[in-house]
Amino acid sequence: MSNKAEEADMMKDGKRKLTPKLRFPEFRNKDGWDDRPFRDLYAFGSTNTFSRDKLNYETGTVRNIHYGDIHTRFQALFDIDREIVPFVNPTESLDHLDPDSFCAEGDMIFADASEDLEDVGKSIEIIALGGNRVLSGTHTILARRKGDQLIVGFGGHLFRCNRVRAQIKREAQGSKVFGISAGRLSGVKVCFPVDEPEQQKIAGCLTSLDELIAAHGQKLDALKTYKKGLMQQLFPLEGEILPRLRFPEFQVAPDWATRELGEFITERNQYPKESVPLFSLTIEDGVTPKTERYERSFLVNDEADAYKLVLPDDFAFNPMNLRFGAIGRHCGTKNVAVSKYYNIFSCDNTVDPRFCEIYFKSEGMVAYYDDVAIGSLIEKRRVHFSAFLKFNIRFPQLPEQQKIADCLFSLDELIASQSRKLDALKTHKKGLMQQLFPSPQEVEA
């Protein structure tokens, strides 16, 4: 859009009108967008206080939208046929409910509380109920359209744009838990195109992108599920001496032999003598660099053994939270450091380190950790490294180890590639949203 066309859009009756940076060609000469407080567009409805223990996923006549599902599960455009929505238990009385308490297509539902400021006021738009009776649950705000100024399917995207989200976060109150009330939400300014066709165009574009993101997310989940199932087949289950699945060339190979980990594992207790990056293990079976603050503390710390050196082929085991990882190989640098509370070790050449990395994270090994862990869920559970070295684990011969590792690491590459595609699509959508809606900084004159 040219600067002159943009200025024409932004000025009407001497008043500056809001416009996004990006408009579809057929709307570039249209008037600027309207900007109204939320209360002019929506009226608030009643919600209920059914807690999770009053809901179930098997039977009932009325479904209930829980605020936690808005945070973690539901899509911006809520189609009940595509979502898993709990029922209100049949034992709960619904006699006190007014007919207007049930959701209608076009309703917006906001989660009014969150421990994270970024998620407070997160919302969904009801676009399809399929004849089901649905309630807006505890810690939600139900808002119903006044008239048809916003089409069904546009609000779900509109209320996730940066301009609206920035206002909601400013209106949120609290410290440890953030909340937004209907009263504070009512004053949020909502900027939208007046023409229904432009709303439809924007909604159609973003909905198509959401569907593509969802499809790629399902593919990623399918790959992860396939890997999990394959690992269950390629490694012996608890109490079994052989895996259920072996590659053809190893069908008549010797049985997996029992070995004590201490036979081929050597602990390393070296300490950095120079500045090196500091890392830790993550819950998602990966590694992460610590912050710059931690790296500075390493540089000035007088305690010589505060951190341990990790070489490229080393493994790290955290006995305090039972996390394990081939941290040296995954850090992407020559040498790194970790907290002194990790046990650092390497394997000799009688085993494939990649096979060990996979095996030590398998379900059978997790069960093994649980059997020997000390402490409780309230206290910190741990496995002493001396006990870890005494684990007796069944191993195939080296060629079979390598074949299993090759297979599963190839699958990991597919998973990583699919994850990158999904991240790229999400980044693209984020950038597109910033272009298709006016920015938080832009205001009417």
Order of alpha helices (4+ residues) and beta strands (2+ residues): alpha-beta-beta-beta-alpha-beta-beta-beta-alpha-beta-beta-beta-beta-beta-beta-beta-alpha-alpha-beta-alpha-beta-alpha-beta-beta-beta-beta-alpha-beta-beta-beta-alpha-beta-beta-alpha-alpha-alpha-beta-alpha
